[in-house]
Amino acid sequence: MTESEFEFLRGYLKQRSGLALTPEKRYLIESRLTPVCRRFGIATLTELVGALRLARTSTIEKAVVEAMTTNETFFFRDRVPFDLFRDVLLPQAIAARTATRRLRIWCAAASTGQEPYSLAMLLNEAAPLLAGWRVELIGTDLSTEVLEKARLGLYNQFEVQRGLPVQLMLKYFEQVGEQWRISASLRQMVDFRPLNLLDRFDQLGTFDIVYCRNVLIYFDAPTKADVLGRIAAQLAPDGAVLLGAAETVIGITDALSPDPRHRGLYRHGAAKAAAPAAPAAAPAPLSLPRFAVR
């Protein structure tokens, strides 16, 4: 692969997925796109670049973008964002939305489904408090391949052992041969949809809680600002956004501001970083079980 071909691929991937590859990531392109070449009977990366320049085969174009997408995820990843959901965000939402009894949650980089399914388990644990509520949990991802796995809800032994408390595995999964399938009731709780964060997503509507974790790290600053600004536009005035541990809005956008009381939690910039005050009739913290995360 020549330098000009590498630069073409860098620009191609940034335009279509937001992925900002630095020059030292050349090895990553070679390692991930060589299998794509084999899959389509293409002899070299040079030939692959030629096919992309001609833009004649959308199947190859889609395979290239999806091959470069990082899909590292596991159940209850980093734990803190899920503790925040259980102990802070869900009690606040129940208190603030007693009139509408509606809650909308978006996982903006759902990958193979472990993040939205982790939230679905917590929601199910709180089911008595949400009786009569309409709860929508939407998971989106650029890759249709990983979304298909997410819809199936089928995971191997290694995947269910990464972060998933044994109590929840026994409660919500059934063994199928050497794999584990999440229960049908939880699969039905999550609406998985393909979505490129570079595209418009206002058609998704307004959300109360947005998880956009560990995806912005692959974008450059202008792309991060654009995506965060459009997420803020889809956020309820008292809503919340959770980013990955290595991600922040500071120095990138004023559309969102850090919640001073909770690391990794962000509110509307107009709120001047103040978390919404609990209503007078706010319930006590939810009495939900605590689980040891492995």
C-alpha positions as a printed Julia matrix, in Angstrom:
294×3 Matrix{Float64}:
   0.0     0.0    0.0
   1.51    3.29  -1.1
   1.44    6.5    0.91
  -1.17    8.0   -1.42
  -3.37    4.92  -1.03
  -3.06    5.13   2.74
  -4.03    8.81   2.67
  -7.0     8.0    0.46
  -8.2     5.38   2.96
  -7.74    7.78   5.88
  -9.9    10.38   4.15
 -12.41    7.79   2.98
 -12.94    6.4    6.49
 -13.15    9.81   8.12
 -15.79   10.96   5.65
 -17.94    7.88   6.08
 -17.53    6.98   9.75
 -15.78    9.88  11.49
 -12.79    7.64  12.22
  -9.69    9.84  12.46
  -6.65    7.65  11.9
  -3.19    8.99  12.68
  -0.25    8.07  10.41
   1.03    5.45  12.85
  -2.26    3.52  12.47
  -1.28    2.28   9.02
  -0.84   -1.23  10.44
  -4.47   -1.16  11.62
  -5.76   -0.55   8.11
  -3.6    -3.34   6.72
  -4.61   -5.86   9.4
  -8.33   -5.15   9.2
  -8.75   -4.67   5.46
  -6.67   -7.65   4.32
  -9.49  -10.04   5.4
 -11.94   -7.85   3.44
  -9.78   -8.36   0.36
  -9.87  -12.14   0.86
 -13.63  -12.09   1.39
 -14.27  -10.39  -1.95
 -11.51  -12.1   -3.91
  -9.42   -8.94  -4.19
  -5.69   -9.64  -4.54
  -4.2    -6.56  -2.87
  -5.05   -3.44  -0.89
  -4.1    -1.48  -4.0
  -6.92   -3.2   -5.88
  -9.27   -2.54  -2.98
  -8.45    1.16  -3.07
  -9.12    1.13  -6.81
 -12.54   -0.41  -6.23
 -13.36    2.21  -3.6
 -12.27    5.03  -5.91
 -14.67    3.75  -8.58
 -17.46    3.57  -5.95
 -19.27    0.87  -7.87
 -19.84   -1.72  -5.14
 -21.72   -0.55  -2.05
 -21.25   -3.99  -0.46
 -17.47   -3.58  -0.47
 -17.71    0.01   0.74
 -19.9    -1.06   3.66
 -17.56   -3.95   4.51
 -14.54   -1.63   4.58
 -16.18    0.82   6.98
 -17.51   -1.92   9.26
 -14.14   -3.71   9.32
 -12.51   -0.56  10.68
 -15.08   -0.09  13.43
 -13.91   -1.01  16.93
 -16.55   -3.07  18.76
 -14.93   -3.59  22.15
 -17.68   -3.85  24.76
 -18.85   -5.94  27.69
 -21.65   -6.08  30.23
 -21.7    -3.29  32.85
 -18.5    -1.88  31.36
 -16.69    0.44  33.8
 -19.57   -0.1   36.3
 -19.85    3.58  37.34
 -22.19    4.61  34.47
 -24.57    1.83  35.49
 -24.36    2.69  39.2
 -25.25    6.26  38.17
 -28.23    4.99  36.22
 -29.51    2.87  39.09
 -28.76    5.3   41.95
 -29.17    8.76  40.38
 -30.7     8.95  36.91
 -33.53    6.47  37.25
 -34.76    7.85  40.61
 -34.63   11.39  39.17
 -36.53   10.32  36.07
 -39.22    8.54  38.08
 -39.68   11.65  40.24
 -39.68   14.12  37.35
 -41.87   12.19  34.93
 -44.71   10.94  37.07
 -47.16   12.94  34.92
 -46.11   11.49  31.56
 -44.84    8.13  32.85
 -42.53    7.92  29.89
 -38.78    7.38  29.72
 -36.58    7.29  26.61
 -33.0     6.04  26.65
 -30.52    5.92  23.77
 -27.3     3.89  23.58
 -25.56    5.61  20.68
 -22.8     3.05  20.12
 -24.55   -0.18  21.05
 -22.11   -2.56  19.35
 -23.08   -6.18  20.09
 -25.66   -5.12  22.68
 -24.03   -5.55  26.07
 -24.54   -1.91  27.1
 -28.28   -1.63  26.34
 -28.91   -5.1   27.73
 -27.13   -4.09  30.96
 -29.55   -1.17  31.24
 -32.46   -3.47  30.39
 -31.52   -5.69  33.33
 -31.49   -2.7   35.68
 -34.83   -1.52  34.33
 -36.28   -4.96  34.84
 -35.02   -4.98  38.44
 -36.96   -1.72  38.9
 -40.07   -3.05  37.12
 -42.44   -2.62  40.12
 -41.6     1.11  40.21
 -42.15    1.43  36.46
 -45.51   -0.32  36.26
 -47.68    1.55  33.78
 -44.7     3.41  32.31
 -43.7     3.48  28.66
 -39.95    2.87  28.59
 -38.13    3.0   25.27
 -34.56    1.74  25.04
 -32.94    2.29  21.65
 -29.53    0.97  20.64
 -27.84    2.2   17.47
 -24.59    1.4   15.73
 -22.88    1.98  12.41
 -22.29   -1.74  11.87
 -25.27   -3.84  10.81
 -23.22   -6.96  11.5
 -22.82   -6.26  15.21
 -26.44   -5.15  15.46
 -27.55   -8.53  14.13
 -25.61  -10.23  16.91
 -27.14   -7.8   19.41
 -30.64   -8.7   18.25
 -29.89  -12.4   18.64
 -28.64  -11.79  22.18
 -26.35  -14.82  21.93
 -22.97  -14.68  23.67
 -20.11  -17.07  24.32
 -18.8   -18.01  27.74
 -16.06  -15.38  27.66
 -18.53  -12.61  26.8
 -20.95  -13.43  29.61
 -18.11  -13.64  32.09
 -16.88  -10.12  31.27
 -18.58   -7.84  33.79
 -21.84   -9.75  34.14
 -22.7   -10.59  37.77
 -23.37  -14.29  38.16
 -26.78  -13.58  39.74
 -27.9   -11.74  36.62
 -26.47  -14.35  34.28
 -28.47  -17.07  36.01
 -31.59  -14.9   36.1
 -31.62  -13.51  32.56
 -29.7   -16.0   30.41
 -30.25  -19.55  29.27
 -27.52  -21.84  28.02
 -27.75  -22.87  24.37
 -25.04  -25.41  23.67
 -21.78  -23.67  24.49
 -23.37  -20.21  24.31
 -25.72  -18.13  26.43
 -28.82  -16.33  25.18
 -30.37  -13.39  26.98
 -34.06  -13.83  27.75
 -36.68  -12.99  25.14
 -38.29  -10.47  27.49
 -35.05   -8.44  27.66
 -34.42   -8.77  23.92
 -37.84   -7.25  23.35
 -36.97   -4.28  25.56
 -34.26   -3.0   23.17
 -34.95   -1.55  19.73
 -31.74   -1.94  17.71
 -31.36    0.35  14.69
 -28.51    1.06  12.26
 -27.25    4.63  12.53
 -24.13    6.52  11.53
 -23.44    9.3   14.04
 -22.27   11.48  11.16
 -25.79   11.39   9.73
 -28.85   13.21  11.02
 -30.51   11.54  13.97
 -33.22   14.05  14.84
 -35.73   11.49  13.56
 -35.04    9.48  16.71
 -36.82   12.08  18.82
 -36.0    13.46  22.27
 -34.24   11.4   24.93
 -34.05   11.6   28.7
 -30.79    9.67  29.0
 -28.1     9.14  26.36
 -25.16    6.78  26.6
 -22.5     7.71  24.02
 -19.5     5.94  25.44
 -16.11    5.09  23.96
 -16.88    6.19  20.43
 -15.91    9.87  20.44
 -12.3     8.92  21.15
 -12.01    7.88  17.51
 -13.15   11.28  16.19
 -11.26   14.53  15.72
 -12.29   17.62  17.7
 -14.61   19.19  15.07
 -16.44   15.89  14.6
 -16.77   15.43  18.37
 -18.21   18.94  18.71
 -20.69   18.31  15.9
 -21.91   15.0   17.32
 -22.16   16.32  20.89
 -24.03   19.41  19.74
 -26.57   17.31  17.89
 -26.94   14.95  20.86
 -27.65   17.97  23.08
 -30.33   19.05  20.62
 -32.08   15.71  21.13
 -31.8    15.81  24.92
 -34.66   16.68  27.25
 -33.97   19.94  29.19
 -33.29   17.97  32.37
 -31.76   15.02  30.56
 -28.33   13.44  30.99
 -25.51   12.25  28.75
 -22.89    9.71  29.81
 -19.56    9.54  28.01
 -16.66    7.13  28.28
 -14.05    7.44  31.01
 -11.51    8.92  28.57
 -13.99   11.34  26.97
 -15.03   14.86  27.9
 -16.83   17.91  26.51
 -14.36   20.35  28.08
 -12.61   22.37  25.41
 -14.77   20.81  22.71
 -18.3    22.16  23.05
 -20.49   24.32  25.29
 -23.62   22.41  24.3
 -23.09   20.12  27.3
 -21.53   20.74  30.69
 -20.11   18.36  33.3
 -22.35   17.58  36.23
 -20.12   18.64  39.17
 -21.45   15.9   41.39
 -20.92   12.91  39.13
 -17.89   12.16  36.99
 -18.69   11.2   33.41
 -22.19   12.7   33.58
 -23.13   15.72  31.45
 -26.12   18.05  31.3
 -27.31   20.78  28.96
 -24.76   23.56  28.72
 -27.53   26.05  29.48
 -27.91   24.41  32.89
 -24.43   25.71  33.77
 -23.32   22.3   35.02
 -25.99   22.17  37.7
 -27.83   18.9   38.11
 -31.61   19.29  38.31
 -32.96   19.7   41.8
 -35.02   16.82  43.1
 -38.74   17.62  43.25
 -40.36   17.87  46.65
 -42.11   14.56  46.1
 -38.95   12.8   44.96
 -38.76    9.16  46.06
 -36.05    7.75  48.23
 -33.15    6.09  46.41
 -34.36    2.97  44.66
 -34.07   -0.19  46.68
 -32.41   -2.29  44.01
 -30.02   -5.17  44.59
 -26.28   -4.52  44.4
 -24.28   -6.97  42.35
 -20.61   -7.79  42.44
 -19.23   -7.09  38.99
 -16.5    -9.45  37.92
